[in-house]
């Protein structure tokens, strides 16, 4: 059985979704270890034995201990679902890798906005100039996707692990950037969220408990 260290709707959602796409039976089932972000629980739980940065996701499986969502998604795809990866000699290999790593460029901006809006509570002062810049950069990464979305999924060859990496971002980004200017991106988001494996993950996760409002505007100076 594969063990996944997880936080609801965090980066570990990528791995949970991938496991559902592959099929939990491939691993003899999934054991999910829930963690509470923003508390000492993660450090005190022993997560650091598996994850050097004491962060999720991390997996334990058949003697393997591994962290970092991109690394886990690439490894598990290549080993258990090569149809979701792109082999070394595949024509889409370069684009596949670029989108996987692009997703982390985008996720780092979302993480920064999360930290400032949700963890730096009063009396900490939120810098409107900084937040405006981060939101603008996030919007720029979405615009870059909009300009390049010409097929049903990120790659012409069909659904891949790169789409799984991006799915987490498209769940979180609308809390900071309105998607109305990006019709192709909205349609793409709807397609990936309609996948049965994604829907099974949503059913398991339940209502999200991280964001306490639907949209976080830049505060006034």
ABEGO torsion letter per residue (X at the ends): XBBBBBBBGBAAAAAAAAAAAAEAAAAGEBBBBBBBBGBAAAAAAGAAAABAAGBOBBBBBGGBBBBEAAAAAAAAAAAABAAABBBAABAAAAAAAAAAAAAAAAAAAAAAAAAAAAABBOABBBBAAAAAAAAAAAAAAAAAAAAABABABABAAEBBAAAAAAAAAAAAAAAABBAAABAAAAAAAAAAAABAAAAAAAAAAEBBAABABABBBBBBX
